[in-house]
Amino acid sequence: MLRTKILRQARSTNRTLNLRLGSSLAGSSKEQLERSILLRGYPSYIQPTKTKEQLQEEHEEKEALRLLDESIRKAEYLSTKFSTDFNRLKYQLPKSFGTNQYININDTNATELGSILQKFKAPIRYAFAYGSGVFSQGYTSKDTQTDMIFAVTYPDHWHSLNMKYNKDHYSSMRYFGCNAVAGLQEVGAGVYFNPYVEIDGQLVKYGVVSIQRLIDDLASWNSFYLAGRLQKPVKILRDDSTIRFWNQQNLRAAATLAFMNLPKDQSFDEFQFYRNITELSYKGDVRYLLGAENPKKIDNIVEKNFEYFQQYYSPIIDEVIKQKHFVLPPGFTEENANDKLKDIIFKTSALQTAKGLFTAGIAKSLKYAYAKKMKARGN
């Protein structure tokens, strides 16, 4: 029986890891880790009455996963020694894996976003839309931009093609060529933004990031720039199974830290839980510290998008909070996580803000800063 075989393999993996804690995980254990994450990725739904055989199979599967989990927790979560081995999944994700990330928004808006994406001729592997132009944050403005992120395989090649078709999207940086643009992109969070671009009558700000930088941030929170954005509901416009896989781990880690930040002597408060998740992105953010963000922004995001948060985190709450499967990226602990994030976000946001003077140009940067300030004052 397949599950009996998995059970035997799990026990074998457990014994092997007990002997090899000080070394990097073996290839077989890495596969077991990946498989266990995939199996636990299913959301929990109410199941119909089951036969004895089905219940026995479920028991064996749970026991196998318990043993695997026990083994895996003896090694650091997704150790950086082998994290790059997961960049290309060896298994096809189950169809239901990570479907909590598929947020349904207004059909008209979804169509408009899809139309904007189609205007780009250069290949985009993964894309999502976010921010006040897609999800309400408690205010409206004629200068509100539609924010998008494009993850691409080869940034220099992508910018070369995009400059050919959309050279007016770029600041004077385009005169230095695609290699210079791609090089500047790697500074800070690894994202190159073109703001205030008019497409189909809409103002769009799109950022370009390499697939590798995005995966690294989701797995290790090394900049928390895109990991933080993806912890709040977004609209996926073009999906990629590898990114979906790693973002699911990112959501688990966010839920873990947000839960740890809740008062220990109070019952679980779902609103405060989502607020804690949203707040992670703004710890140490230069713009927030300088008053360039609405002080009520965190509450507004959660209040206006509470149902989206529920959809986004439904299976995560079941696994992380109810089943106590707590996970944090390498080097993060309950004791140091908040302070560590503040330092990371401060450095990243400062570099990204300074970089904007070159990527957007002085005029657009001043326009963007002014618009941010007006939002902060008016709401």
Secondary structure, 3 states (H helix, E strand, C coil): CHHHHHHHHHHHHHHHHHHCCCCCCCHHHHHHHHHHHHHHCCCCCCCCCCCHHHHHHHHHHHHHHHHHHHHHCCCCCCCCCCHHHHCCCCCCCCCCCCHHHCCCCCHHHHHHHHHHHHCCCCCCCEEEEECCCCCCCCCCCCCCCEEEEEEECCHHHHHHHHHHHHHHHCCHHHHHCHHHHHHHHCCCCCEEEEEEEEECCEEEEEEEEEHHHHHHHHHHCCCCHHHHHCCCCCEEEECCHHHHHHHHHHHHHHHHHHHHCCCCCCCCCHHHHHHHHHHHCCCCCHHHHCCCCCCCHHHHHHHHCHHHHHHHHHHHHHHHHHCCCCCCCCCCCCCCHHHHHHHHHHHHHHHHHHHHHHHCCHHHHHHHHHHHHHHHHHC
